[in-house]
Structure formats: C-alpha cells, structure tokens
Amino acid sequence: MNIFVMRHGQASSQASSDAQRPLTEHGKEEVCHMAQWLAQQVESFDRVLVSPYLRTRQTWQQVSAVIPGMRTEFCNELVPSADADTAASLILAYGDVERTGNLLVISHMPLVGFLVESLCPATMAPVFVTSGVAKITLEKGHGGLFNWLEGPHSIRPHHPRRWPLCGSMG
C-alpha cells in the first residue's frame, strides 16, 4: 500500500476557532500546484482520510479536482492534537480491511510528522511545510518505508510561469 500523507495548505489565522480556519488564497494556490504534481505520481486514491477541520476539507476539495478519490472519510483521529499511534492504527486498519493500493491522508502539523514516524519506525518525524506531501510504502508484516517528502518550493519549476493556472480551482 502507498500512503500519501499531506499537510493542509496555508490557512488564515483569523477564525472563530482553530477548526474553522480557512485556506488563504496562497494556500489554495500551493495546494493546487501540489495536486498537479501529485497527479504525475498517482492516478487515483482508493481511500482518502481527512481531518474534519475546514482547512483540511478545503485542501481535499482542491486535490480532488485533480485526482479522484474513491471513498472519503472525515476522521477525528486526524485533528492537530490527535495521537499519532491512534491515527496510524486507523490507517493500517483501512489498509488491511480494504486492501487499499493508494491512500491519501490530509491532516495537520505536528500530527503529520509524528504519523510518518509512527508508520516508519526508522524515520524521525519530518517537518512538513504547508501543502507538503510524504510518500510511505507499506507492505504487510513490514514497517513502512519513507520514500520522499516534497513541498510547493521543492517541486516548483525554475520558471513559475510554467505552472498551469490554478485560479479556476477555487
């Protein structure tokens, strides 16, 4: 199973609660660019697990405009203060039960970093930039293999005008 762990895009600091913080326009742009890049890595997701917070739902909305997801679940186990081992158990349960090929998880820092560490015991928790995506390969009976972590700045071409336009995405 391939697990793609994504941090939400840049979010506004102005909201009635942390759960209601929306993506900024810059956040929408960076998610759009990451989604376009990610579409070159994977054709679709068999399952998508998303934190119920507004900014993660908006991130999935942007990604799903580019890459289809078969089934989406909004999981309280993926909120910022959630326990990484509990979140990892949830992911592994979906992987075992569903025989998932590609699974996308959209969540928050610091959970995304600790989640990588929980799934890949040989890896220290990485720091994700906003819209950052990590790929983990998981085989039954083995620990996860940390493949890569990319963000909008590491994938951006030297000439930003070469990016397809993202303005129509939302």
JODA-V847028 format. One line per field, one symbol per residue. psi: psi as a letter, one per 20 degrees, with the letter a starting at -180 (. if undefined). burial: I if it has 16 or more other ideal C-beta (glycine too) atoms within 10 Angstrom, else O. Layout:
# JODA-V847028
psi=???
burial=???
This chain:
# JODA-V847028
psi=pppoppqrrpqqiorhrhhjprqrggggghggghggghhihphrphqpppqiqghhghghgggiihpqpgpppopiijrhjqphhggghgghghgggilpgppppobrqiggghgghhhnhjpqoqpprpjqpqppppqpiqrqoogrpqrhhhiprhnhiipqpihij.
burial=IIIIIIIIIIIOOOOOOOOOIIIIOOIIIIIIIIIIIIOOOOOOIIIIIIIOIIIIIIIIOIIIOIIOIOOOOOIOIIIIOIOIOOIIOIIIOIIOOOOIOIIIIIIIIOIIIIIIIIIIOOIOIIOIIIIIIIIIOIOOOOOIOIOOIIIIOOIOOOOOOOIOOIOOIO
